[in-house]
């Protein structure tokens, strides 16, 4: 199964959790989807899609159970006003937004990677 297909699988779990206003631990997401505990790569696809479509960052409701917050490498700046960001995820009407296809996840990921390259090149040219 590709990362994009795994992102589709996780999307459904996270939309349901958001509807129920529940946080999901990395371990629980792993058990529900069969993903290894390190599901950051898959969640990154979800982050990219949400960011580009100006949606609440659905990946921010996945937390480290011991710490009660997303992991340190989580995109979307969880250190800045995390409860408000998670609240936006909970109140958004996810059922009114069609689930992304694997091609949509792939495209969002590619655009995010391109934006990172451009930002890195711009920063290097200013040095």
N, CA, C and O atoms as CSV, one atom per row, in Angstrom:
chain,resi,resn,atom,element,x,y,z
A,1,UNK,N,N,0.843,-1.174,0.000
A,1,UNK,CA,C,0.000,0.000,0.000
A,1,UNK,C,C,0.893,1.244,0.000
A,1,UNK,O,O,1.862,1.313,0.756
A,2,UNK,N,N,0.572,2.216,-0.839
A,2,UNK,CA,C,1.381,3.438,-0.921
A,2,UNK,C,C,1.097,4.363,0.260
A,2,UNK,O,O,0.106,4.196,0.971
A,3,UNK,N,N,1.971,5.330,0.455
A,3,UNK,CA,C,1.748,6.318,1.515
A,3,UNK,C,C,0.463,7.100,1.269
A,3,UNK,O,O,-0.250,7.440,2.213
A,4,UNK,N,N,0.167,7.384,0.007
A,4,UNK,CA,C,-1.048,8.118,-0.328
A,4,UNK,C,C,-2.295,7.302,0.040
A,4,UNK,O,O,-3.275,7.851,0.544
A,5,UNK,N,N,-2.251,5.995,-0.214
A,5,UNK,CA,C,-3.375,5.133,0.148
A,5,UNK,C,C,-3.503,5.019,1.662
A,5,UNK,O,O,-4.610,4.969,2.198
A,6,UNK,N,N,-2.373,4.977,2.340
A,6,UNK,CA,C,-2.401,4.965,3.808
A,6,UNK,C,C,-2.982,6.277,4.345
A,6,UNK,O,O,-3.706,6.284,5.340
A,7,UNK,N,N,-2.653,7.384,3.673
A,7,UNK,CA,C,-3.207,8.681,4.084
A,7,UNK,C,C,-4.728,8.678,3.950
A,7,UNK,O,O,-5.428,9.223,4.803
A,8,UNK,N,N,-5.237,8.069,2.887
A,8,UNK,CA,C,-6.694,7.948,2.733
A,8,UNK,C,C,-7.294,7.159,3.886
A,8,UNK,O,O,-8.331,7.529,4.437
A,9,UNK,N,N,-6.640,6.087,4.236
A,9,UNK,CA,C,-7.100,5.235,5.328
A,9,UNK,C,C,-7.117,6.020,6.649
A,9,UNK,O,O,-8.101,5.981,7.388
A,10,UNK,N,N,-6.036,6.722,6.931
A,10,UNK,CA,C,-5.949,7.513,8.165
A,10,UNK,C,C,-6.943,8.664,8.147
A,10,UNK,O,O,-7.518,9.010,9.178
A,11,UNK,N,N,-7.143,9.255,6.980
A,11,UNK,CA,C,-8.088,10.366,6.843
A,11,UNK,C,C,-9.452,9.962,7.413
A,11,UNK,O,O,-10.044,10.698,8.202
A,12,UNK,N,N,-9.935,8.804,7.012
A,12,UNK,CA,C,-11.252,8.351,7.463
A,12,UNK,C,C,-11.306,8.198,8.981
A,12,UNK,O,O,-12.278,8.603,9.618
A,13,UNK,N,N,-10.264,7.616,9.549
A,13,UNK,CA,C,-10.208,7.444,11.009
A,13,UNK,C,C,-10.193,8.810,11.692
A,13,UNK,O,O,-10.910,9.027,12.670
A,14,UNK,N,N,-9.381,9.724,11.179
A,14,UNK,CA,C,-9.245,11.034,11.819
A,14,UNK,C,C,-10.500,11.880,11.659
A,14,UNK,O,O,-10.854,12.629,12.569
A,15,UNK,N,N,-11.170,11.777,10.535
A,15,UNK,CA,C,-12.428,12.516,10.352
A,15,UNK,C,C,-13.463,12.027,11.361
A,15,UNK,O,O,-14.180,12.828,11.961
A,16,UNK,N,N,-13.536,10.726,11.541
A,16,UNK,CA,C,-14.477,10.197,12.528
A,16,UNK,C,C,-14.103,10.670,13.935
A,16,UNK,O,O,-14.974,11.068,14.708
A,17,UNK,N,N,-12.816,10.628,14.266
A,17,UNK,CA,C,-12.374,11.086,15.585
A,17,UNK,C,C,-12.695,12.568,15.773
A,17,UNK,O,O,-13.149,12.975,16.842
A,18,UNK,N,N,-12.461,13.366,14.746
A,18,UNK,CA,C,-12.750,14.798,14.839
A,18,UNK,C,C,-14.239,15.029,15.059
A,18,UNK,O,O,-14.632,15.885,15.851
A,19,UNK,N,N,-15.051,14.272,14.364
A,19,UNK,CA,C,-16.510,14.389,14.522
A,19,UNK,C,C,-16.920,14.101,15.965
A,19,UNK,O,O,-17.841,14.721,16.497
A,20,UNK,N,N,-16.225,13.159,16.585
A,20,UNK,CA,C,-16.496,12.787,17.980
A,20,UNK,C,C,-15.722,13.651,18.978
A,20,UNK,O,O,-15.824,13.456,20.189
A,21,UNK,N,N,-14.952,14.602,18.459
A,21,UNK,CA,C,-14.110,15.503,19.256
A,21,UNK,C,C,-13.158,14.720,20.163
A,21,UNK,O,O,-13.053,14.969,21.363
A,22,UNK,N,N,-12.476,13.768,19.538
A,22,UNK,CA,C,-11.527,12.908,20.251
A,22,UNK,C,C,-10.132,13.074,19.684
A,22,UNK,O,O,-9.949,13.179,18.471
A,23,UNK,N,N,-9.155,13.098,20.564
A,23,UNK,CA,C,-7.764,13.016,20.153
A,23,UNK,C,C,-7.437,11.545,19.942
A,23,UNK,O,O,-8.034,10.676,20.578
A,24,UNK,N,N,-6.500,11.264,19.058
A,24,UNK,CA,C,-6.117,9.892,18.738
A,24,UNK,C,C,-4.621,9.756,19.002
A,24,UNK,O,O,-3.822,10.549,18.503
A,25,UNK,N,N,-4.247,8.753,19.785
A,25,UNK,CA,C,-2.813,8.542,20.024
A,25,UNK,C,C,-2.199,7.876,18.804
A,25,UNK,O,O,-2.881,7.222,18.015
A,26,UNK,N,N,-0.886,8.063,18.673
A,26,UNK,CA,C,-0.173,7.391,17.587
A,26,UNK,C,C,-0.376,5.877,17.688
A,26,UNK,O,O,-0.554,5.202,16.674
A,27,UNK,N,N,-0.348,5.351,18.906
A,27,UNK,CA,C,-0.541,3.916,19.110
A,27,UNK,C,C,-1.924,3.453,18.676
A,27,UNK,O,O,-2.061,2.402,18.048
A,28,UNK,N,N,-2.955,4.237,19.009
A,28,UNK,CA,C,-4.316,3.873,18.624
A,28,UNK,C,C,-4.475,3.936,17.105
A,28,UNK,O,O,-5.100,3.058,16.511
A,29,UNK,N,N,-3.912,4.968,16.477
A,29,UNK,CA,C,-3.983,5.075,15.023
A,29,UNK,C,C,-3.286,3.877,14.379
A,29,UNK,O,O,-3.748,3.346,13.369
A,30,UNK,N,N,-2.188,3.464,14.966
A,30,UNK,CA,C,-1.458,2.303,14.470
A,30,UNK,C,C,-2.321,1.044,14.558
A,30,UNK,O,O,-2.385,0.263,13.609
A,31,UNK,N,N,-2.973,0.854,15.684
A,31,UNK,CA,C,-3.821,-0.329,15.862
A,31,UNK,C,C,-5.027,-0.310,14.924
A,31,UNK,O,O,-5.431,-1.351,14.406
A,32,UNK,N,N,-5.597,0.869,14.710
A,32,UNK,CA,C,-6.797,0.968,13.879
A,32,UNK,C,C,-6.504,0.809,12.395
A,32,UNK,O,O,-7.378,0.403,11.630
A,33,UNK,N,N,-5.291,1.122,11.987
A,33,UNK,CA,C,-4.962,1.112,10.558
A,33,UNK,C,C,-3.942,0.055,10.166
A,33,UNK,O,O,-3.777,-0.240,8.982
A,34,UNK,N,N,-3.259,-0.517,11.147
A,34,UNK,CA,C,-2.202,-1.465,10.842
A,34,UNK,C,C,-0.886,-0.800,10.477
A,34,UNK,O,O,0.061,-1.470,10.067
A,35,UNK,N,N,-0.826,0.527,10.626
A,35,UNK,CA,C,0.413,1.262,10.362
A,35,UNK,C,C,1.404,1.024,11.485
A,35,UNK,O,O,1.009,0.771,12.623
A,36,UNK,N,N,2.684,1.103,11.171
A,36,UNK,CA,C,3.659,1.058,12.265
A,36,UNK,C,C,3.476,2.283,13.163
A,36,UNK,O,O,2.889,3.281,12.744
A,37,UNK,N,N,3.969,2.209,14.375
A,37,UNK,CA,C,3.820,3.332,15.311
A,37,UNK,C,C,4.357,4.637,14.759
A,37,UNK,O,O,3.867,5.707,15.121
A,38,UNK,N,N,5.345,4.572,13.899
A,38,UNK,CA,C,5.890,5.779,13.282
A,38,UNK,C,C,5.080,6.114,12.034
A,38,UNK,O,O,5.461,5.740,10.924
A,39,UNK,N,N,3.965,6.817,12.214
A,39,UNK,CA,C,3.076,7.115,11.084
A,39,UNK,C,C,3.234,8.559,10.614
A,39,UNK,O,O,2.362,9.084,9.922
A,40,UNK,N,N,4.329,9.196,10.982
A,40,UNK,CA,C,4.553,10.592,10.620
A,40,UNK,C,C,4.555,10.856,9.131
A,40,UNK,O,O,4.050,11.887,8.688
A,41,UNK,N,N,5.118,9.937,8.339
A,41,UNK,CA,C,5.141,10.135,6.886
A,41,UNK,C,C,3.736,10.213,6.319
A,41,UNK,O,O,3.455,11.042,5.453
A,42,UNK,N,N,2.857,9.357,6.801
A,42,UNK,CA,C,1.473,9.344,6.323
A,42,UNK,C,C,0.758,10.617,6.781
A,42,UNK,O,O,0.033,11.237,6.002
A,43,UNK,N,N,0.956,11.000,8.017
A,43,UNK,CA,C,0.310,12.212,8.537
A,43,UNK,C,C,0.813,13.461,7.814
A,43,UNK,O,O,0.092,14.454,7.719
A,44,UNK,N,N,2.029,13.417,7.311
A,44,UNK,CA,C,2.563,14.553,6.554
A,44,UNK,C,C,1.749,14.779,5.276
A,44,UNK,O,O,1.518,15.924,4.886
A,45,UNK,N,N,1.322,13.720,4.635
A,45,UNK,CA,C,0.467,13.860,3.446
A,45,UNK,C,C,-0.841,14.557,3.815
A,45,UNK,O,O,-1.331,15.409,3.074
A,46,UNK,N,N,-1.396,14.190,4.960
A,46,UNK,CA,C,-2.641,14.809,5.416
A,46,UNK,C,C,-2.408,16.283,5.722
A,46,UNK,O,O,-3.230,17.130,5.372
A,47,UNK,N,N,-1.293,16.588,6.372
A,47,UNK,CA,C,-0.932,17.984,6.641
A,47,UNK,C,C,-0.827,18.783,5.340
A,47,UNK,O,O,-1.395,19.869,5.231
A,48,UNK,N,N,-0.108,18.249,4.364
A,48,UNK,CA,C,0.084,18.952,3.084
A,48,UNK,C,C,-1.256,19.256,2.428
A,48,UNK,O,O,-1.487,20.372,1.964
A,49,UNK,N,N,-2.122,18.279,2.393
A,49,UNK,CA,C,-3.428,18.467,1.766
A,49,UNK,C,C,-4.238,19.538,2.511
A,49,UNK,O,O,-4.782,20.452,1.891
A,50,UNK,N,N,-4.312,19.419,3.829
A,50,UNK,CA,C,-5.086,20.386,4.621
A,50,UNK,C,C,-4.531,21.800,4.454
A,50,UNK,O,O,-5.289,22.756,4.289
A,51,UNK,N,N,-3.221,21.924,4.499
A,51,UNK,CA,C,-2.584,23.233,4.369
A,51,UNK,C,C,-2.935,23.874,3.030
A,51,UNK,O,O,-3.310,25.045,2.980
A,52,UNK,N,N,-2.815,23.116,1.959
A,52,UNK,CA,C,-3.052,23.675,0.631
A,52,UNK,C,C,-4.519,23.967,0.352
A,52,UNK,O,O,-4.842,24.847,-0.445
A,53,UNK,N,N,-5.407,23.225,1.012
A,53,UNK,CA,C,-6.848,23.452,0.822
A,53,UNK,C,C,-7.418,24.401,1.881
A,53,UNK,O,O,-8.628,24.621,1.945
A,54,UNK,N,N,-6.528,24.958,2.712
A,54,UNK,CA,C,-6.918,25.899,3.770
A,54,UNK,C,C,-7.955,25.282,4.720
A,54,UNK,O,O,-8.936,25.921,5.102
A,55,UNK,N,N,-7.704,24.030,5.082
A,55,UNK,CA,C,-8.550,23.308,6.026
A,55,UNK,C,C,-7.853,23.292,7.383
A,55,UNK,O,O,-6.639,23.476,7.458
A,56,UNK,N,N,-8.611,23.074,8.455
A,56,UNK,CA,C,-7.944,22.861,9.747
A,56,UNK,C,C,-6.985,21.673,9.618
A,56,UNK,O,O,-7.259,20.729,8.877
A,57,UNK,N,N,-5.891,21.720,10.321
A,57,UNK,CA,C,-4.850,20.689,10.187
A,57,UNK,C,C,-5.239,19.421,10.949
A,57,UNK,O,O,-4.982,19.287,12.146
A,58,UNK,N,N,-5.857,18.509,10.226
A,58,UNK,CA,C,-6.386,17.272,10.788
A,58,UNK,C,C,-5.310,16.443,11.485
A,58,UNK,O,O,-5.607,15.718,12.435
A,59,UNK,N,N,-4.079,16.543,11.027
A,59,UNK,CA,C,-2.988,15.777,11.634
A,59,UNK,C,C,-2.719,16.179,13.086
A,59,UNK,O,O,-2.089,15.423,13.825
A,60,UNK,N,N,-3.187,17.362,13.505
A,60,UNK,CA,C,-2.884,17.847,14.863
A,60,UNK,C,C,-3.695,17.164,15.959
A,60,UNK,O,O,-3.448,17.406,17.141
A,61,UNK,N,N,-4.662,16.310,15.593
A,61,UNK,CA,C,-5.396,15.594,16.645
A,61,UNK,C,C,-4.757,14.245,16.963
A,61,UNK,O,O,-5.262,13.496,17.799
A,62,UNK,N,N,-3.651,13.938,16.298
A,62,UNK,CA,C,-2.900,12.713,16.608
A,62,UNK,C,C,-1.804,13.095,17.597
A,62,UNK,O,O,-0.984,13.973,17.330
A,63,UNK,N,N,-1.808,12.421,18.737
A,63,UNK,CA,C,-0.922,12.815,19.834
A,63,UNK,C,C,-0.086,11.646,20.350
A,63,UNK,O,O,-0.418,10.475,20.166
A,64,UNK,N,N,0.991,12.011,20.991
A,64,UNK,CA,C,1.799,11.071,21.751
A,64,UNK,C,C,1.075,10.875,23.077
A,64,UNK,O,O,0.861,11.841,23.810
A,65,UNK,N,N,0.702,9.663,23.390
A,65,UNK,CA,C,-0.117,9.414,24.573
A,65,UNK,C,C,0.556,9.869,25.864
A,65,UNK,O,O,-0.108,10.390,26.761
A,66,UNK,N,N,1.864,9.677,25.963
A,66,UNK,CA,C,2.581,10.042,27.188
A,66,UNK,C,C,2.624,11.556,27.394
A,66,UNK,O,O,2.564,12.033,28.527
A,67,UNK,N,N,2.729,12.307,26.302
A,67,UNK,CA,C,2.864,13.760,26.396
A,67,UNK,C,C,1.544,14.502,26.198
A,67,UNK,O,O,1.413,15.654,26.612
A,68,UNK,N,N,0.570,13.852,25.571
A,68,UNK,CA,C,-0.718,14.485,25.333
A,68,UNK,C,C,-0.695,15.545,24.249
A,68,UNK,O,O,-1.548,16.432,24.213
A,69,UNK,N,N,0.288,15.447,23.365
A,69,UNK,CA,C,0.423,16.431,22.279
A,69,UNK,C,C,1.096,15.761,21.082
A,69,UNK,O,O,1.703,14.700,21.226
A,70,UNK,N,N,0.989,16.376,19.901
A,70,UNK,CA,C,1.672,15.805,18.733
A,70,UNK,C,C,3.180,15.718,18.955
A,70,UNK,O,O,3.740,16.430,19.788
A,71,UNK,N,N,3.816,14.848,18.206
A,71,UNK,CA,C,5.258,14.669,18.308
A,71,UNK,C,C,6.021,15.916,17.891
A,71,UNK,O,O,5.467,16.813,17.256
A,72,UNK,N,N,7.281,15.964,18.250
A,72,UNK,CA,C,8.129,17.127,17.975
A,72,UNK,C,C,8.272,17.427,16.488
A,72,UNK,O,O,8.432,18.585,16.104
A,73,UNK,N,N,8.217,16.404,15.656
A,73,UNK,CA,C,8.389,16.596,14.209
A,73,UNK,C,C,7.073,16.875,13.489
A,73,UNK,O,O,7.037,16.939,12.260
A,74,UNK,N,N,6.018,17.037,14.231
A,74,UNK,CA,C,4.698,17.249,13.627
A,74,UNK,C,C,4.645,18.597,12.907
A,74,UNK,O,O,4.949,19.632,13.501
A,75,UNK,N,N,4.256,18.586,11.621
A,75,UNK,CA,C,4.131,19.864,10.905
A,75,UNK,C,C,2.859,20.596,11.324
A,75,UNK,O,O,1.899,19.979,11.786
A,76,UNK,N,N,2.865,21.879,11.161
A,76,UNK,CA,C,1.700,22.687,11.500
A,76,UNK,C,C,1.875,23.466,12.786
A,76,UNK,O,O,0.910,23.996,13.336
A,77,UNK,N,N,3.101,23.536,13.263
A,77,UNK,CA,C,3.465,24.294,14.455
A,77,UNK,C,C,2.535,24.024,15.638
A,77,UNK,O,O,1.816,24.918,16.083
A,78,UNK,N,N,2.552,22.776,16.150
A,78,UNK,CA,C,1.696,22.463,17.286
A,78,UNK,C,C,2.082,23.184,18.572
A,78,UNK,O,O,1.318,23.178,19.537
A,79,UNK,N,N,3.260,23.804,18.594
A,79,UNK,CA,C,3.675,24.514,19.802
A,79,UNK,C,C,2.947,25.846,19.941
A,79,UNK,O,O,2.948,26.450,21.014
A,80,UNK,N,N,2.332,26.296,18.869
A,80,UNK,CA,C,1.660,27.587,18.872
A,80,UNK,C,C,0.140,27.410,18.938
A,80,UNK,O,O,-0.487,27.058,17.939
A,81,UNK,N,N,-0.447,27.651,20.103
A,81,UNK,CA,C,-1.896,27.647,20.294
A,81,UNK,C,C,-2.549,26.327,19.866
A,81,UNK,O,O,-3.551,26.327,19.151
A,82,UNK,N,N,-1.975,25.210,20.307
A,82,UNK,CA,C,-2.460,23.885,19.933
A,82,UNK,C,C,-3.937,23.668,20.276
A,82,UNK,O,O,-4.672,23.172,19.422
A,83,UNK,N,N,-4.410,24.013,21.480
A,83,UNK,CA,C,-5.828,23.771,21.775
A,83,UNK,C,C,-6.784,24.477,20.790
A,83,UNK,O,O,-7.817,23.918,20.420
A,84,UNK,N,N,-6.441,25.678,20.379
A,84,UNK,CA,C,-7.300,26.390,19.421
A,84,UNK,C,C,-7.266,25.702,18.063
A,84,UNK,O,O,-8.299,25.583,17.403
A,85,UNK,N,N,-6.097,25.250,17.645
A,85,UNK,CA,C,-5.982,24.549,16.361
A,85,UNK,C,C,-6.761,23.239,16.390
A,85,UNK,O,O,-7.427,22.886,15.416
A,86,UNK,N,N,-6.677,22.520,17.502
A,86,UNK,CA,C,-7.429,21.269,17.620
A,86,UNK,C,C,-8.932,21.542,17.663
A,86,UNK,O,O,-9.717,20.771,17.111
A,87,UNK,N,N,-9.332,22.617,18.306
A,87,UNK,CA,C,-10.753,22.980,18.336
A,87,UNK,C,C,-11.285,23.254,16.934
A,87,UNK,O,O,-12.408,22.871,16.604
A,88,UNK,N,N,-10.475,23.917,16.110
A,88,UNK,CA,C,-10.898,24.165,14.725
A,88,UNK,C,C,-11.096,22.846,13.969
A,88,UNK,O,O,-12.001,22.721,13.144
A,89,UNK,N,N,-10.242,21.874,14.262
A,89,UNK,CA,C,-10.404,20.549,13.652
A,89,UNK,C,C,-11.727,19.936,14.098
A,89,UNK,O,O,-12.456,19.365,13.287
A,90,UNK,N,N,-12.034,20.056,15.383
A,90,UNK,CA,C,-13.242,19.436,15.924
A,90,UNK,C,C,-14.528,20.069,15.401
A,90,UNK,O,O,-15.517,19.366,15.195
A,91,UNK,N,N,-14.532,21.365,15.184
A,91,UNK,CA,C,-15.784,22.009,14.771
A,91,UNK,C,C,-15.986,22.051,13.256
A,91,UNK,O,O,-17.081,22.360,12.786
A,92,UNK,N,N,-14.949,21.747,12.499
A,92,UNK,CA,C,-15.076,21.755,11.041
A,92,UNK,C,C,-16.000,20.616,10.594
A,92,UNK,O,O,-15.955,19.523,11.159
A,93,UNK,N,N,-16.820,20.866,9.602
A,93,UNK,CA,C,-17.750,19.856,9.091
A,93,UNK,C,C,-17.043,18.968,8.065
A,93,UNK,O,O,-17.187,19.163,6.858
A,94,UNK,N,N,-16.292,18.008,8.552
A,94,UNK,CA,C,-15.494,17.131,7.694
A,94,UNK,C,C,-16.360,16.268,6.786
A,94,UNK,O,O,-15.929,15.903,5.692
A,95,UNK,N,N,-17.563,15.938,7.215
A,95,UNK,CA,C,-18.424,15.091,6.394
A,95,UNK,C,C,-18.942,15.826,5.167
A,95,UNK,O,O,-19.449,15.201,4.235
A,96,UNK,N,N,-18.819,17.136,5.161
A,96,UNK,CA,C,-19.211,17.934,4.003
A,96,UNK,C,C,-18.049,18.104,3.027
A,96,UNK,O,O,-18.214,18.706,1.966
A,97,UNK,N,N,-16.899,17.588,3.372
A,97,UNK,CA,C,-15.701,17.678,2.533
A,97,UNK,C,C,-15.363,16.261,2.077
A,97,UNK,O,O,-15.095,15.390,2.904
A,98,UNK,N,N,-15.374,16.035,0.796
A,98,UNK,CA,C,-15.079,14.687,0.276
A,98,UNK,C,C,-13.679,14.249,0.684
A,98,UNK,O,O,-12.759,15.061,0.782
A,99,UNK,N,N,-13.540,12.963,0.917
A,99,UNK,CA,C,-12.221,12.415,1.240
A,99,UNK,C,C,-11.299,12.561,0.034
A,99,UNK,O,O,-11.704,12.261,-1.089
A,100,UNK,N,N,-10.087,13.009,0.245
A,100,UNK,CA,C,-9.139,13.162,-0.869
A,100,UNK,C,C,-8.768,11.808,-1.483
A,100,UNK,O,O,-8.724,10.788,-0.795
A,101,UNK,N,N,-8.508,11.825,-2.769
A,101,UNK,CA,C,-8.027,10.622,-3.459
A,101,UNK,C,C,-6.524,10.489,-3.234
A,101,UNK,O,O,-5.875,11.422,-2.761
A,102,UNK,N,N,-5.983,9.340,-3.570
A,102,UNK,CA,C,-4.532,9.191,-3.420
A,102,UNK,C,C,-3.795,10.142,-4.344
A,102,UNK,O,O,-2.708,10.607,-4.001
A,103,UNK,N,N,-4.363,10.448,-5.522
A,103,UNK,CA,C,-3.734,11.427,-6.416
A,103,UNK,C,C,-3.729,12.829,-5.803
A,103,UNK,O,O,-2.777,13.587,-5.991
A,104,UNK,N,N,-4.783,13.170,-5.077
A,104,UNK,CA,C,-4.844,14.491,-4.428
A,104,UNK,C,C,-3.774,14.601,-3.344
A,104,UNK,O,O,-3.129,15.640,-3.199
A,105,UNK,N,N,-3.594,13.527,-2.590
A,105,UNK,CA,C,-2.536,13.517,-1.576
A,105,UNK,C,C,-1.165,13.618,-2.229
A,105,UNK,O,O,-0.297,14.348,-1.751
A,106,UNK,N,N,-0.974,12.891,-3.312
A,106,UNK,CA,C,0.308,12.901,-4.019
A,106,UNK,C,C,0.618,14.306,-4.530
A,106,UNK,O,O,1.743,14.787,-4.390
A,107,UNK,N,N,-0.375,14.960,-5.119
A,107,UNK,CA,C,-0.191,16.313,-5.648
A,107,UNK,C,C,0.115,17.318,-4.533
A,107,UNK,O,O,1.002,18.159,-4.676
A,108,UNK,N,N,-0.617,17.226,-3.433
A,108,UNK,CA,C,-0.388,18.141,-2.307
A,108,UNK,C,C,1.025,17.957,-1.752
A,108,UNK,O,O,1.703,18.934,-1.435
A,109,UNK,N,N,1.461,16.715,-1.638
A,109,UNK,CA,C,2.801,16.423,-1.131
A,109,UNK,C,C,3.861,16.998,-2.072
A,109,UNK,O,O,4.831,17.610,-1.623
A,110,UNK,N,N,3.672,16.799,-3.368
A,110,UNK,CA,C,4.643,17.308,-4.345
A,110,UNK,C,C,4.721,18.832,-4.299
A,110,UNK,O,O,5.811,19.396,-4.386
A,111,UNK,N,N,3.591,19.495,-4.165
A,111,UNK,CA,C,3.579,20.962,-4.086
A,111,UNK,C,C,4.287,21.450,-2.832
A,111,UNK,O,O,5.010,22.445,-2.873
A,112,UNK,N,N,4.087,20.769,-1.739
A,112,UNK,CA,C,4.747,21.155,-0.487
A,112,UNK,C,C,6.256,20.967,-0.597
A,112,UNK,O,O,7.021,21.807,-0.122
A,113,UNK,N,N,6.686,19.880,-1.215
A,113,UNK,CA,C,8.117,19.638,-1.395
A,113,UNK,C,C,8.726,20.707,-2.294
A,113,UNK,O,O,9.832,21.181,-2.032
A,114,UNK,N,N,8.022,21.086,-3.339
A,114,UNK,CA,C,8.503,22.133,-4.247
A,114,UNK,C,C,8.612,23.470,-3.511
A,114,UNK,O,O,9.588,24.200,-3.687
A,115,UNK,N,N,7.616,23.786,-2.692
A,115,UNK,CA,C,7.651,25.032,-1.921
A,115,UNK,C,C,8.845,25.044,-0.956
A,115,UNK,O,O,9.488,26.078,-0.775
A,116,UNK,N,N,9.133,23.907,-0.348
A,116,UNK,CA,C,10.288,23.805,0.553
A,116,UNK,C,C,11.591,24.039,-0.200
A,116,UNK,O,O,12.481,24.735,0.288
A,117,UNK,N,N,11.699,23.454,-1.395
A,117,UNK,CA,C,12.906,23.637,-2.205
A,117,UNK,C,C,13.102,25.106,-2.563
A,117,UNK,O,O,14.214,25.628,-2.482
A,118,UNK,N,N,12.023,25.766,-2.956
A,118,UNK,CA,C,12.107,27.176,-3.326
A,118,UNK,C,C,12.503,28.038,-2.129
A,118,UNK,O,O,13.318,28.951,-2.261
A,119,UNK,N,N,11.928,27.749,-0.968
A,119,UNK,CA,C,12.260,28.501,0.242
A,119,UNK,C,C,13.718,28.278,0.624
A,119,UNK,O,O,14.403,29.213,1.040
A,120,UNK,N,N,14.187,27.057,0.486
A,120,UNK,CA,C,15.589,26.750,0.807
A,120,UNK,C,C,16.525,27.468,-0.154
A,120,UNK,O,O,17.545,28.016,0.265
A,121,UNK,N,N,16.182,27.470,-1.448
A,121,UNK,CA,C,17.000,28.159,-2.455
A,121,UNK,C,C,17.012,29.655,-2.216
A,121,UNK,O,O,18.047,30.305,-2.365
A,122,UNK,N,N,15.864,30.205,-1.846
A,122,UNK,CA,C,15.790,31.636,-1.566
A,122,UNK,C,C,16.637,32.005,-0.357
A,122,UNK,O,O,17.328,33.023,-0.360
A,123,UNK,N,N,16.580,31.174,0.675
A,123,UNK,CA,C,17.376,31.419,1.880
A,123,UNK,C,C,18.868,31.307,1.581
A,123,UNK,O,O,19.670,32.079,2.107
A,124,UNK,N,N,19.236,30.351,0.742
A,124,UNK,CA,C,20.638,30.175,0.381
A,124,UNK,C,C,21.166,31.354,-0.449
A,124,UNK,O,O,22.324,31.747,-0.304
A,125,UNK,N,N,20.325,31.909,-1.307
A,125,UNK,CA,C,20.755,33.026,-2.135
A,125,UNK,C,C,20.899,34.314,-1.332
A,125,UNK,O,O,21.607,35.230,-1.752
A,126,UNK,N,N,20.242,34.392,-0.194
A,126,UNK,CA,C,20.352,35.567,0.671
A,126,UNK,C,C,21.567,35.496,1.599
A,126,UNK,O,O,21.959,36.493,2.205
A,127,UNK,N,N,22.144,34.322,1.697
A,127,UNK,CA,C,23.308,34.145,2.595
A,127,UNK,C,C,24.561,34.703,2.019
A,127,UNK,O,O,25.616,34.632,2.650
